[in-house]
Amino acid sequence: MKKILCFLLTVCMILGLAACGGAAAPSGAASPAEASSAEAASSAEAPAHETIGDVIPYEENRQHGYGEILFVYVFEKDGVYYRATAEMPADVSEALWALDYFDEEREQKIWDLVAPLAIGNFENLSERIPAQPELDALAGRTGQELLDDGWSIWSWNLDSMEFGMNHGPFAFTVVFEGTVEDPESFEEEQTAAFTVKSVAFEGLGDATSEVLDTEYAE
């Protein structure tokens, strides 16, 4: 079925702090890892992106998907996640859906068809990565509250109570309190009654469906 982006003064100040042994981070400041991630998201130079063909060469963490009218391409460049969305004319859509799934040249045929498509929406997804304090605030919520907020489960380890969950375009590791008495009969629905212990960002999840689901919701 079809379901489917003063320099010298600053240097002097930095050198001055280094000479004094550095300065302590202010209370509430982001951790070095969070600051590095935020800096990469805001300062990295976005690739040229007029057409899908402009971003196809970026293959790191590549994802792509399409519906009847939208084609979505997700990738990573210089540590930053981007998503490009283009509308497809009817002939391109029909040609994509007509491709043989077992054709050894299927992937190249997809790129040939979508390369000329004009990108209508280009997003820097890294700007949406939640800060750890925001994730920490989820502790104490129930699994049902996460599910109601659009979280979905894609994996679990009942020994550690670690669940792989997607939310928006990202993947997270969610650790729940407690244990499962009968792991052999566990079903996803039981997660609703669990209580969140911790949540950690992992990277890209299913970053195409967030867009494509809106197409089928219309």
C-alpha positions, 0 to 999 in steps of 0.5 A: 500500500502507498504509505509511506536543514571584536574576534581579537578581543574574544581571543584575548579574553580566552587567553586571559582565562587560560592564563588564570587557570580557566573559569568555572562554568556558571550554574545551569550551563550546558555540558560540554557535549551539549554545547558542542552539539548545539554549536555544531547545529547552529554554525555548520554550513548547510549544503546547497539544496535547490534540488534533491539531486544536490543532497543525494551525495550526502550519504551519512545516516541516509534515509529516504521515503515517499508517499504519493506526492512527497519525497523525503531525504534525510542525511547527516553532514558535519555532525548535523542532521538535515531533512529535505522534502520535495513534492512529486509530480504524478508521473514521478510518483507513478514511476517510483511506485512501479519500480520492481522491489527486487530490481538490482538497480532499483536504488539508482533508478530512484535517485535518477527519478527524484534528482530533478525535484525542487526542494520545498522544505529544508530543515536543520533537524539538529536544532530540534534535539531536546536538551538533557534537562528536557529529557530528565523532566520526563522521569516519573511520567507513565508509558501511556503518557509517552504513547499519547504524546506520539512516542512509539516503541521499536525495541526492548530489553526486559532484563535492563528495562531499556526500550528503544523509542522514537519521538518526532525524527529522533530515537531515544533509550527510555529506561522504565522502573520495575521488572516484568514478571513474565517476559515470555508473554510480554506485549507492547501494551503493558508499557502503558503502565510503566513509569519512566526512570530516565531518557537518553537521546540516541540519534536519528529515528524514523525521520521520514515518517514524521513528514509522510504521515502528514500526507496521509492524514490530509 
